């Protein structure tokens, strides 16, 4: 683009950003591309354009799926050093758990055990004292 990075919002540009996010590319990597806006512009647009914010959220959720798919590829790759493989898998698992915590986050098993004691005291009241006018 003549004149440097794009700074004007456009649905076509934000669609390209979201497509790249959805296939697993990081926002930082996307913004290194001279044809893409800066991260600051993207964050500004997220606050100003609800339709972009929704599209961005869906792209980030899809990105979690892309990372999960990539984990399997890394695990099956016999050419990688086991330690390097572990680091790559752990990084993608962590990112996926943050982008889509309900699906990839840690499951918390909350269980309450114990007993609760309850004492009930019942008092009987008479209708009116024997001599209410005294």
C-alpha positions as CSV (number, residue, x, y, z in Angstrom):
1,X,0.0,0.0,0.0
2,X,1.4,3.4,-0.8
3,X,2.2,5.5,2.2
4,X,2.8,2.7,4.7
5,X,0.6,0.7,7.0
6,X,-3.1,1.0,6.6
7,X,-4.7,3.0,9.4
8,X,-8.3,3.2,8.1
9,X,-10.8,0.6,9.2
10,X,-12.4,-1.5,6.6
11,X,-14.4,-4.7,6.8
12,X,-12.2,-6.3,4.1
13,X,-9.1,-5.7,6.1
14,X,-10.5,-6.9,9.3
15,X,-11.8,-10.0,7.6
16,X,-8.2,-10.8,6.4
17,X,-6.9,-10.3,9.9
18,X,-9.5,-12.6,11.3
19,X,-8.9,-15.3,8.7
20,X,-5.2,-15.3,9.6
21,X,-6.0,-15.5,13.3
22,X,-8.4,-18.4,12.7
23,X,-5.8,-20.5,11.0
24,X,-3.5,-20.1,14.0
25,X,-1.3,-17.1,13.2
26,X,-0.5,-14.8,16.1
27,X,-1.7,-11.2,16.0
28,X,1.9,-10.1,16.5
29,X,2.9,-12.0,13.4
30,X,0.1,-10.6,11.4
31,X,1.0,-7.0,12.4
32,X,4.6,-7.5,11.3
33,X,3.2,-7.6,7.7
34,X,3.6,-4.1,6.2
35,X,0.2,-4.5,4.5
36,X,-1.5,-4.9,7.9
37,X,-2.3,-2.3,10.6
38,X,-0.4,-2.0,13.8
39,X,-1.6,-3.8,16.9
40,X,-2.6,-0.4,18.4
41,X,-4.9,0.2,15.4
42,X,-6.5,-3.2,15.8
43,X,-7.1,-2.7,19.5
44,X,-8.6,0.7,18.7
45,X,-10.9,-0.8,16.1
46,X,-12.0,-3.5,18.5
47,X,-13.3,-0.9,20.9
48,X,-15.0,1.2,18.2
49,X,-16.5,-1.5,16.0
50,X,-18.8,-4.1,17.6
51,X,-19.0,-6.1,14.4
52,X,-15.2,-6.4,14.3
53,X,-15.1,-7.3,18.0
54,X,-17.6,-10.2,17.4
55,X,-15.7,-11.4,14.3
56,X,-12.4,-11.2,16.2
57,X,-13.8,-13.2,19.1
58,X,-15.0,-16.0,16.8
59,X,-11.5,-15.9,15.1
60,X,-9.8,-16.3,18.4
61,X,-12.0,-19.3,19.3
62,X,-11.2,-20.9,15.9
63,X,-7.5,-20.2,16.6
64,X,-7.8,-22.4,19.7
65,X,-9.0,-25.2,17.5
66,X,-6.1,-24.6,15.1
67,X,-3.6,-24.9,18.0
68,X,-5.3,-28.1,19.1
69,X,-4.9,-29.6,15.6
70,X,-1.3,-28.4,15.5
71,X,-0.6,-30.2,18.8
72,X,-1.4,-33.5,17.2
73,X,0.8,-32.8,14.2
74,X,3.7,-31.9,16.5
75,X,3.2,-35.0,18.6
76,X,3.3,-37.2,15.5
77,X,6.4,-35.5,14.0
78,X,9.3,-37.9,14.4
79,X,11.8,-35.3,13.2
80,X,11.5,-33.0,16.2
81,X,13.7,-33.3,19.3
82,X,11.5,-34.6,22.2
83,X,12.3,-31.6,24.4
84,X,11.5,-29.1,21.6
85,X,8.3,-31.0,20.9
86,X,7.2,-30.8,24.5
87,X,7.8,-27.1,24.6
88,X,5.8,-26.5,21.4
89,X,3.0,-28.7,22.6
90,X,2.9,-27.0,26.0
91,X,2.8,-23.5,24.5
92,X,-0.1,-24.4,22.2
93,X,-2.0,-26.1,25.0
94,X,-1.6,-23.1,27.2
95,X,-2.8,-20.7,24.5
96,X,-5.7,-22.9,23.5
97,X,-6.8,-23.1,27.2
98,X,-6.8,-19.3,27.4
99,X,-8.6,-18.7,24.1
100,X,-11.3,-21.4,24.7
101,X,-11.3,-22.2,28.4
102,X,-14.5,-24.2,28.4
103,X,-13.2,-26.7,25.9
104,X,-9.4,-26.6,26.6
105,X,-9.1,-25.2,30.1
106,X,-8.4,-27.1,33.2
107,X,-11.5,-28.8,34.7
108,X,-12.1,-28.0,38.3
109,X,-13.7,-30.7,40.3
110,X,-15.3,-29.0,43.3
111,X,-16.8,-31.4,45.8
112,X,-18.1,-30.6,49.2
113,X,-17.7,-33.3,51.8
114,X,-18.8,-33.2,55.4
115,X,-21.8,-33.1,57.6
116,X,-24.0,-30.2,58.6
117,X,-25.6,-30.4,62.1
118,X,-28.9,-28.7,62.7
119,X,-30.7,-28.3,66.0
120,X,-34.4,-27.3,66.0
121,X,-36.0,-25.9,69.1
122,X,-39.8,-25.7,69.1
123,X,-41.5,-23.6,71.8
124,X,-45.2,-23.7,72.4
125,X,-46.9,-20.4,73.1
126,X,-50.2,-20.2,74.8
127,X,-52.8,-18.2,73.0
128,X,-52.8,-15.4,75.6
129,X,-51.5,-15.2,79.1
130,X,-54.1,-16.3,81.7
131,X,-55.1,-12.8,82.6
132,X,-54.3,-10.4,79.8
133,X,-56.0,-7.4,81.3
134,X,-53.9,-7.4,84.5
